Amino acid sequence: MRVLIVEDEALIAMELERIVTEAGHKAVGPVATVEQALAHAPRVDAALVDLGLADGMSGAALARRLTDRYGISVIFVTGSPGDVGHGLDGAVDVIGKPFSDERIQQGLNKADAASKGQALNVAADW
């Protein structure tokens, strides 16, 4: 699976890149803005998205565009998981910071299942 990393904090982005790669996926990015993320969107299967990006609190709006326009499964990785809420179509998980390798892997597994058309009851997990 090709996973887009949308994170404006360099150390966190590098850690996510390491986890994605070690899990056997292809990391794309990292990128820090909506514009950069949309440039890569046609070539990815899933995205790890922070709510607060370099261009403001634009992560939720980006996620909506990624899911609606490109069918990409979104995993929010944020310090404010309560700000995500429930019901964003295409979002398969919300992971709070700080996170563990295992927690990111769980999110990637959900995204992989969603990309294969498997039904998920994600709201129950948040």
C-alpha positions, 0 to 999 in steps of 0.5 A, spaced: 500 500 500 502 507 498 501 511 504 501 519 504 504 522 510 501 529 511 505 532 517 508 538 518 512 536 524 519 533 521 520 528 527 513 526 527 513 525 520 520 521 520 517 517 525 511 515 521 515 514 515 519 509 519 513 505 521 510 505 514 516 502 511 517 497 517 510 495 516 512 493 508 508 499 505 511 505 501 511 511 504 510 517 500 512 524 502 512 527 508 508 533 506 506 539 510 500 542 506 494 541 503 497 543 496 502 538 497 498 532 499 493 533 493 499 533 488 500 526 491 493 524 492 492 520 485 498 515 486 496 513 494 492 508 497 491 511 504 493 517 508 496 519 515 493 526 516 494 531 522 489 536 523 494 542 524 498 543 518 503 548 515 497 552 512 493 552 518 487 547 521 486 544 514 487 536 515 479 535 516 478 539 509 484 535 506 481 528 508 474 530 505 477 532 499 482 525 499 476 521 500 471 524 496 475 525 490 480 520 490 477 514 494 483 514 499 482 511 506 484 517 511 487 515 518 488 521 522 494 522 527 493 528 531 494 531 538 487 533 538 483 526 537 477 529 540 476 535 534 475 529 529 468 527 531 465 521 528 462 520 521 467 523 516 466 518 510 473 515 508 476 516 515 478 509 518 481 511 524 483 516 529 490 516 532 492 520 538 499 523 539 503 520 542 502 514 538 506 507 538 508 503 532 503 498 534 497 503 534 499 506 527 500 499 524 493 497 526 490 504 523 494 501 516 491 495 517 484 498 517 486 502 511 488 496 507 482 492 509 478 498 507 482 499 500 480 491 499 472 493 500 472 490 507 466 493 511 469 496 517 465 499 523 470 504 525 466 509 529 465 504 534 473 504 535 474 511 536 
